[in-house]
């Protein structure tokens, strides 16, 4: 009986401490998950994509480029793909990005010459949406 009484209080304290540690660890993990999940970007890039020239002969006063629809990939400066986005049929696009410097590269299916080699570097401002139109070469001469 003496052994039993001595064992119970120690076991009880041990279990309480163990539960506190487990609940503390669970709380920290859940807090981190919810904190990371609720981060919403408020910065990004918007504009219109154009391709040109669209006519082999350029006539003064006549527009020789046109908006187009295509898939684009966004890379960081370490050449890691961050995300992709598409432009609409009238060339408009909007992509949410964290502030910093990026490369925008048209997908190889884009209606421009050597799409994967037409790299456009952009800088996203720390506040708000950065507005920038992007121009790509069709190779028509």
N, C-alpha and C positions, 0 to 999 in steps of 0.2 A: 504494500500500500504506500509506503514511504516513497518508493521509486516512482510510482504512478503519479503521485501528487507533485513531485518535483519535475516530472517530464511534461505534464500538461501546461503549466504556466510558460515554460520555455517554448514549447511548441506553439502556443497561442501567440506569443510575441513574435516568434519567427514568421508565422503565417500573416500576421498583421503587417509586418515590415515588407514581406514579399508582395502582398497585395498593393501596398502603397507604391512600391517600385513599379509594378506592372501597370497600375493605373496612370502613374506619372509618365511612363514610357508611351503608353497608348495615347495619352493626351498630347504629348509632344508630336507624335507621328500624325495624329489627326489634325492638329493645328497647322503643321507644315503642309499637309495635303490641301487643306482648304485655303490657306494663304496663297499657295502657288496657283491653285486652280482659279482663283478669283481675279488674277491680274489680267486686266483688259487693256489692250493697246489703244492709245488715243492719238498716235502719230502714224504717218504713212505717206504714201505717194499717190497723186492723182494727176491725170492729164489725158492727152490724146496721142496716139501713135500714128505716124504718117509714113508712107513709102513714096519714093520718088527717085528719079523722074518717072512719070507715067506715060510720057510721049517722047519719042526720040528727038524731036525737034522742039526746042524751047522757043515760045513766042512771047515777046515782051508784053507784059500786062496780063498774061494768062497763067493761072495756077498750074504748076506741073508736079504737084504731089497730091496724095489722097489718103484719107484715113483708111485703116484696114482692121480686120478682125484676125487675131492670132493668139496662140498660147505663148507665154513668156515665162522664163525661169529667173528667179532671184538668187544670187550667190553673194556670200560675204567675200571680203577681200582675201580670204584663205581658200577660195574656190570651193567652199562647201555650200551645196544647194540648201537654201532656207525655205523657199516655198515657190509656188507657181501661181500665175493668174492669167486671165484672158481679157482681151479687149473686146468691146461690143462691135457690131457691124459699122457703127459710126466712129470707131477708133477710141472710144472712151475707156478708161481703166481706172481702178481704185484698188490699192493694195495696202493693208495695214502692216507697218514695219516699225520696229524699235528704232530710235534715233541712231544714226551711224552712216557708214558708207557701204554701198552695195554695187553690184554689177547686174544689169538687166540684159538678158540674152534671149532673143527670139528662139522658139522651138524650130527644129529643122523643117517642120511642115509649114512655116510662115512663108508668105508669098514675097520673099525678098532674096536677093542673091547672097549665098554664103551666110545664111542666118546665124550659124553658130560662131561666126567670126565677127559679127557686128555687135560688139560689146559697148554698152552705154553705162558709164559710171554715174551714180546719183548719190547725193548726200541728203539724208533725212534730218530735218531740223528737230531740236529737242522738244519743241512744243508745236502742236497742231499738225495739219496736213500740208506737206510740201507739194507745190504745183509745178510740174515740169512736163513739157511735151517732148516726145522722143521721135527722132527722124531716122529712117532706115533706107538704105540704097537698094534699088531694084536691079541695077546693072544695065538698064536701058540707056543706050547712047546712040 
